[in-house]
Amino acid sequence: MFRRRARLTAGIASALVIAGLGLAPGSASAAGGVTATFTKTSDWGTGYEASYRIANAGTAATASWTLEFDLPATAHVTSLWEGTFTQTGNHVTVHNAGWNGVIAPGGSVLPGFDVAYTGTFVAPASCLINGGSCAGGTTPPPPPTDTTPPSVPAGLHSTATTSTSVNLAWTASTDNVGVTGYDVFKNGAMATTVAGTSTTIAGLTASTAYSFAVAARDAAGNVSARSTAVSVTTSAGGTTPPPPPPGGPRKVGYFAQWGIYGRNFTLHTLDAQAMAGKLTTINYAFENVGTDGRCFEANALGQGDAFADYQKTFDAASSVSGVADTFSQPLKGNFNQLRELKAKYPNLSVQLSIGGWTYSKFFSDAALTAASRQALVASCIDMFLKGNLPLVQGDPSGGPGSAAGIFDGIDVDWEWPGSEGNVGNVIRPQDKQNFTLLMAEFRRQLDAYGATVGKHFSLSAFLPADPAKIAAGFEVPQIFNSLDWGTVQGYDFHGAWETTTMHQANLFPVANDPSPVKFSDDLAISSYTSAGVAASKLLLGLPYYGRGWTGVGATNNGLFQSGTAATGTWEAGIEDYKVLKNRAGTRFRDTAAGSLWLYDGTNWWSYDDPTVIAQKTAYVKTKGLGGVMVWELDGDDGSLTTAVDTGLR
């Protein structure tokens, strides 16, 4: 078992000081200039979490800030957020992130960090801000010309409560330039600052009423009036089941770019099989991150498929609208079919999914610095949300605004930060912290662009089931300050890369499982909820395919027996549900584990059918989860999607 500390959000320093967990704030009451005040928010004996509140006590806004301090020789910074840092010896230098360098008069920012130490705690010393004393730094440059504050955040509400925490969410504000963050207040005092439109306030007392409000701020430091306050009472103990998301549970399905080829699975097929109207969201998979750390389009094997995306012409019989494409139209391919599908189903949203197993190679490079993160996100938004597609290899489709309005958000599928994924992927230890910062940058730019067009753009991420990969690459629950939801991998627990048959997507642990780690959907979900993630922000992943072995002996009906990869239509050891449902053999169910397998005397397959889906959707409702995600839609003939829709009603 892995013991993971659920790190509290840095912005709740004031609440923790009141609770007696922090140091008393240092003096920062200079008449002018910039000040920096240190607060320790928690300490676990071998390390601590702390923050510096950098405040502008002057009369003009800052353009940037640099914080410096010295640690004891036995201590070092392990992670930092709301900025970038370097440590030389015991001297730490912190620079502002790309979005929080401007601090308006009377405003503040709150970079937080973790420090590992040996011996006893010693506070940082020799603090400098912009080269001057942290008790009163240098005079800031002239103020910016923007003096218009963002609109007041609306719709503040609680999405879940426990005896010690409250999850909050609200509607994004708008601004003439762009909203950069939100200040959240508890009982009138600042509790935290976040980039997205949700947060978790922890460190609370059971059975106690708290008043919360939120204000928006922009890049110039203008701050809106506070929202209407909402009163929330913590529970007496345990967790209050969260309400479902607006409109009911989410039903998210991945449409694979390449499915239009050998499988001949088009968006017209999706519609014809009555699947489109039973989904809330389609994730279009996948777009790539280039060696320069940016989104791009190309027609190159293993790099990109602009032809499938927006160059392929569909005839009338294979078009959602029933109208054939013409070669010269501004947009063709899957993107145009998505546009037609959304016109037919106005409540259907579409996200652009970036990465995947094959296209995660350069995520680590793209997420490495504030500048590289900004460049990646800006490129993805420009190309796919603003729709400025490049003209590729002489095809007339594409151009400025050609794909505008198709995608309603971004899905990030980095497999995996901080741990092994596809062969050749770039991996760094700091991927874990950089993933959090990348999500915050996506949230910031999505909100800023959304403010200009009056729309909230969603952000989701594909998350692993393996506790080791979670620990190596994800700061839970901090990443959910930026995400609208996370889709948890509920499959690929086992497969023909192993030599022993085992279920690939069991809901609960399997009796007598000989595996070193007893994977299950319940373990995967619990790994996130136990770390403080609201259940309503988690979607359980379901497979529309099975994994199989051949040469399997009859003992235990083939379960836990040796074998090699079975023959699959597209890949050894894998087969679509729509094929497996018609295979001969005997089907066995383990209702306690929530699993099914097919055995014909030599071939053994683990897969989900409508009965298993019914058990899993019942679990989703019982646990108060946000819904389900399915990979991938072309493996279905419509019956699994119908089971999902029926089960979540």
N, C-alpha and C positions, 0 to 999 in steps of 0.2 A: 504493500500500500504506500501511496505517496502522501505525505503530509504537506499541504500547501497553506500558506498564510494568506487569508483574504485581505489584501492590502486596501486600506481605506483611501477614499479619494482625498487628495491633498487639500482640497478647498475646504474641508470641514474642520480646519485647525481651530477656529474659534470655539466650536462646540466642544472639542476635546480639551481645550484649555480649561473651559468651565468645568468639565468633568474631572479635572485634576490630572490629565494624562500628559499635559505639555508643560514646557518651561514658561515662566512669566515672560511676556514680550519685552524685548529690550527697548531702550529709549529711541524714539524716532520722531521727535517733536520739533525738529528744526524749523525756523521761520520760513525757509524757502528751499528750493532745490528738490532733489530726489532722495528718498530715504529707503532703507531696506531693514526689515524687522524679522528676526529669526524666531521660529516656533517649532518645537519638537512635538509631533502629534502622536507617536507611538514608539515603543521600545520593547524588543523581545529578547534582550540580553546579549545577542551577538550582532545586533544591528538596530537601526531605527529609521523612522520616516519623519521627514521634516519639510519645512517650506520657508521661503523668504517672501514676505509681502513687500513688493517694491511699489512705493507710493510716490506720487508727484505732489509735493507740497508747494510747488511754485505757481506761477501765473501763466505759464505757456506749456504747451504739450511737448513731450519728448519725441524725438524721431527714432530713437533706439535706446537700448540700455545694455550695460555689461556689468555683471556682478562677479566679485572675486572674494574668496575667503580661503583660509588655511585650516586643514584638518590635522589632527594628531598623526604621528608617523604610523600608528597602528590602525588607521581608518582609511577607507576609500569609498568613493561614490560608485554604486552599482547600477543605478538607473536614475534618469531625470526626465521630467515632463514639463511642458510649457516653456521649452527652451532647448538649447544645445550646449554641451559642455566638453571641456578637456580638463584632464588632471595631470599636472607635471609635478612629480614628487608628492608633496602634501598640499600643493597650491591648486585650487579649483577655479576655473574661469567659466562663467556661464553667459552666453549671449541670448538675446531674445529670439523667439521663433519668428518666422516670416510674417505672422499676423498679429503679434502682440508687442511690437516695438513702440508703437504710439501709445503713450499714457497721457490722457487729458488732465488738466489741473484738477486736483481732488480725486483723480482716479487711481487705480492700482492694478497690478497683475500678481499672480501667485505661483511662481515656479516651485515645484515640489521635487523631492528626491529621496532616494534610499541610500543609506550608508551602512556598510559592514564594518564592524570594529572588534577588537579583542581587548580584554581587560574591562575597564570601567568607562562609562560614557564621559566624553569631554566635548563641550560645545565648540563649534567653529570659532576661529579668531581672525583678527586682522581683516575685518569686512570692509570692502570698498564697493561703491556703486558709481559707475561712470568716472572712475579714477579718484573720487572723493570719499570722505568718511560716510559710512552707512547711516550716520546720524544726520546727514545733510549733504547731498551730493552736488554735482555741478548744475549750472543753470541750463534748462532745456532750450532748444531752438525755438524760433517763432512758431505760433500755432498754425494748424492747417486752416484752409478756408471753409471747409465743411463744418457747419454748425447745426445741421438738421439731425435730430435724434431719430432712432428707429421707432416704428410703431409699437404700441404697448402689446406685449405678448397676451394672447387670448387662450381660453380653454384650458387653463391650468387645472389638473386633476391628478388624483392618486391612482396608479395602476396596480399597486400591491402594497401590503403592509406586513411586517412581522412585529414581534415584541420589541425589536431594537432598531428598526429601519422603516423608511417610507420611500417608495418609488414614485417619482413625479414625472409627468409629461405635459407638454403644452404645444400650441400651434406656433409655427415659425412667424417671427415678425418680418416686416418689410423695411427697406431703407433706400434712400436715394443712391447710395454707393454700395452698401452690402453689410449685412449683419455679421459680426465676427464672434459673438459669444453672448452668453446670458449669465447674469448674476442671480443666484438663488438665495432667498432670505428665509430664515427660520426665526419665528417670533420677533421679527423686525431687524435681526442682525444678519450680516452676510454669512452664509453657510458655505457656499462654493461658487465657482465660476466654471462653466462648461461650454464647449463649442456647439453641441447639439441641442436637441429639444427634449431631452429627458435626462434624469439623473437619479441616483440613490443617495438619500441622506441617512447615514448610519449613526451609531452611538447614542440612540435615543432610549427613553425609559418606557417600560411596558405600561399599557393602560393609561397613556397620557395623551392629552390633546395638544397638537402643535399647529401653529399658523404658518403657512408658507405663501410666498409671493415670488415673482420673477420679473426681472427687468432686462431689456436687450441693450447691447452696446455695439457701436460700429468701429471701423478702423481709426477714425479720428478721435475716438474716446467719448463721443456723444452717447449718453445713456437715456433710455426711455423712462417714462414714469413706470412705477411698479404695477403689475397686474392686480386684478381683484384677488384678494387673499382667499385661500382655501384652508379650511380646518380639517385636519386628519388626526384620528386617534389610533395610536399603536395598539396592537392586539395584546391580550393577556399572556399569550405564550403560543409558540408555533407560528404557522404562516396562514394568513388569510388568502384563500384562493383568489387569484386576480381575475378580473372580468375579461372576457374575450376581446380581441381588438375590435374597433368599430366595424360594423358590418358582418361580424362573426369570424370564425377561425379562418386563417389564411390557408389557401390551397395553392402551393407554388410548384410549378412543373418546369423542368429544364427541357428546352427544345434544342437539340443538337444541330449545329450548323451543317454537319456532314450527313445527317440523316436523309437528306433529299437525294442522295446518290444511290448506293446499293440497296438500302432499305426502302427507297422510294416513299419516304415518309415526309410529306410536305405539310405546310400549315393548312392547306385545303383538306388533307387527310385528317388532321387533328379535328377540324371542324366537322367533316363528314362522319366521323366516328363519335360525334356528340360529346367531345371532350372539352372543347374550348369554353363552352358556357358553364362548365363545372369547376373551372379554375378561377382564382382571384388574380394570379400573377403568372406570367411566363418569364423565365430566365433564359435569355438567348445566349448560348454557349458556343464558342468562347472567342474572345479577342485577346491579342498577345501584347506583351510588354517588350519593347525592343532593347537592343544593346545600349541605346541612348537613354533608356529609362522612360520612354514615352509610348503611349498608345499609337498604333499605326495600322494601315491597311496595305496588303500586298497580295499578289498571286504567286506564292512560292510554297512548295511542298514543305510541310513542317513549320511554316512561319505564319501563314495567313491565307485566307480564301475570300478575297474581295469579290470574286465571281459569284460564289454562293450568297454573299451578303447583299450585294446590290447591282450585279451585272447580269445574272441569269434571267432569261425571258421565260415566263410561264405561259403556257397556252390557256385557252379559256377553260378547258376541262380540269386543269390543275391549279387554277387560280381561285382564291377565296371569293372574289367578286363575280366570277364567271366571265370576266372580260380578259382577253388576251393582252399580254404586254406588247409594246412596240420597242424596237431596238433603241430608238432615239429618246425615249422618255427619261426624265431627270433621275428617276429612281426605279430600279427593277429588283429582282432577287428576293431573298427572304425579308429584307427590310420593308420592301413595298407590300409584301404579303402580310407582314405584321401590321402595317398601317391599315390595310383592308380588314384584317381581323378585328382590330380595335374599333373600326367604324361599325362593324356588325355587333360587337359586344362592348358598349361604352363603359361598362364597369370593370373591364379587364385591363390590368396594368402590365407593362412590359419593362423588365430590367435588362440591362446589358451586363453580361457576366464576363469578368476579366480573369484570365489565368487558367485554372484547371491543371490537371496532372502534367500536360505537355507544355503549357505556356507559363509556368511559374519560375522559369530559370533565372530571370533578371529582376524579380521583385526585390530581392535583398539590396541590389544596387540602387534601384529606384527609390527605396525607402530610407536610404542611408543618411541623408542630410535634409535639413529644412528646405533647401533650394531644390533638391532632387524630388522630394515629395510634392512640392508645389508644382514642379514641371510635369510630373506624371499626371496628377489630378487635372491640371489645366488642359493637358492634351486630350485626355479622355472626355472631359466635358465638352471641349470645343468640337471634337470629331463626332461624338455620338449623341450628346444631348442638344447641342446647338446645331448638329447635323452637317458640319462642314467637312464633307467627305472628299478625299482626293480623287482626281481623275487618274485611273490606273490603266496602263497599256492601251491607250487610245480609245477605250470605251467611253461613250458620251455620258453615261450615268455618273452622278456625283456632282460635286461643286458646292459653293456656299449655300448653306441652309437646306440642302437637298433631303436630309434625313431628320430635319427638325420636327419635334413633336412625337416621334415614334417611341422613344425610351423615357420612362418615368422614373428611372433611378439606376443605380449601379450596384452590382453584386460582385464582391471581391472574393476570389477563390484562389488564395495563395496556399499552395500545398508543398512544403509547410515551413512557416517561419521557425528558424532555430533548430530544425531537425530534418532528417532525410526525406526527400520526396523522389522525383524522377532523377535518373542518373544525370549528372552534370549540373544540377541546380546549384546556384550560389547560395551558401549558407553562412551566417555569422551569428555569434552569441548574442549580439545586440539586436537581432531581428525581433526579439520579444518586445522590447521597448519601442522599436521602430514601427512595428505593426500598429501599436496603439496610436503613435503619432501620425501614421499614415491614415488611419481611420478618422482621426480628428481633422486632418487636412481635407479629406473627402467631405466630411460633414460641413466644415467651414465653407468650402467653395460651392458645394451643392446648395447650401442655404443662401449664400451670397448671390448665386445665379438665380435661384428660385425667387429671391426677393425682387429681381428685375422683371420677372415674367409672371409673378403672382401665383407661384406653384410650389408645393413641397415635393422635393425629389427624395425618394427613398434610398436608403443605404443598408445593405445586408452583407453578411459574410458567411462563407462555408467554413464550418468549424469541425475539428476532428473528434472522434469518440475515444481515442486512446489517451488515457490519463497522462502518459509520458509525453506525448506530443502537446497536450494542453499545457503541461508544466513548462515545457521547453520554449514554447512560442507564443503564449497568450497571457496577457495581464487581465485576469478575470477578477472582478467584473468591470474594470475600467473601460474596456473597449465598448461596452454597451452604453456608455455615455454618448457615443457617436452613432451606434447602429440603431436602425428601426427594429430589426430583428436579426437573429442568427439562426442558420440552418445547421443542425447537428447531424453529422454523418451517422446514420443508423444502420449501416451495412458494411460489407467488406471486412467483417470481423475475422473471417477465415476464407481461404480460397485455395486453388490448386497450386499456388506457390509453396504450399505445405503438402506433406505426404500423408496426412490423416484427414479423413472426412469429418466435417464439423459444420454446424449451422453458420450462415454468413450474416444473419440479421435477426437473431432471436431477441424477443422483447425482454425476457427475464433470464437470469442465469440458468444454464442447463445442468441437470443433475449428473453428477459423476464426470463433469467436464475435465479432461486431463490437461487442458491448456494452462500455460503458466499464468496468463491473465484471463479471468473469467469475464470476457466481454459480453455486454448486453446493451440494448437500448436504454434500459433503466439506469445502468451504470453511467452511460454517456450523459444522459439528461441530469442525473444527480451530481455529476462532476461540476456542472455549471450552477445549478440551483444551490448547492451546498456552499458555493463560493460567493453567493449573494446576488446572482442574476435572477431577475423576475421571470417566473415561468412563462408569463404571457409574451416574453420577447424571444422565446425559444420555439423553433419548429423542428419536429422529429422527421428525419430523413427516411424515406421508404424506397426500396429497390424495385424497379420494374424488370428485373432480370434475375437469373439464378447463377450459382456457381456449382461446378460439378467435377467429379472424379470418375475414372473408369478403372476396371480391373479390381473392383471392390468386393471383398468377401461377404458372405451372408450373415456372419455373426452380428447380433444386435441390429438386424435389418440394415446392415451397412454402416451404421453410425459408429464413429471412433475407429474406423478400419482404414488400412493403408490403401493408397491408390495413386494414380497419376492423372494429369489433366484430361478431362473428357473432351471429345470433339465438340466444338461450337461452330455456329454458322460464320461468325465474324472473328472469333478469337478463341483459342483453346481454353477450356475451363469456364466459359461464359456462354449463356444462351438467354434470349429474350423470353419473357413470360408468355407472350402469345404463341411461342413455339412449344415451350415446356407444358403448357396446359393441355396439349393434345398428345403428349408423349405417352406411350404404353408403359405400364409398370404399376406397382402398388404405392399408394400414398399413405404416409404415416404422419400423425400429428402428435406434437407434444404441447398440449394446451397449457400446462404449467409454465413452460418456457415461451409460449407464443411462437411456435415454429412448425414448419412443414418440410418433409422431404419425400422425394420420389426415388424408388429403387426398383430396377428391372432385373436384378440378379448379377449385374456387372457394373452398370452406370448408376451413379448416386448424385442427386441434385438437391440443393437447398434453395428454396425460393418462397416468395409470398404469393398467396392467392386471395380472393375476396374474403374468405373466412379469416385469414390472418390479418388482413387489412382492417376488418371489423373489430378485431381484438385490439389492434394498435390505435385505431381512432377512438375507441372507448377509453383507452389509457390516456390519450391526449386530452380528452374532456375531463377525466377524473383529476388529472394533474394540473389542470388549468393552463395547459400549454397554448401557444399562439396559433398552432395549426400544424400542417405537415408540408414537407417538400418531397418531390419524387424525382428520381434519376433513373432513366430518362424517358420522356414521353413516347418515343418511337418503339419502346419495348412492349407497349400495351395495345390491345385491340379495342379498348374502351371500357372493358369490364372492371379493371382495377380503379380507374378514375371514377367510375360510377360508384364503386364501393367506398372510395374516399369521400365523395360528395355525400353519399347517404349516411356514412358514419359520423360526419361532422355536422350534420344538420341539427 
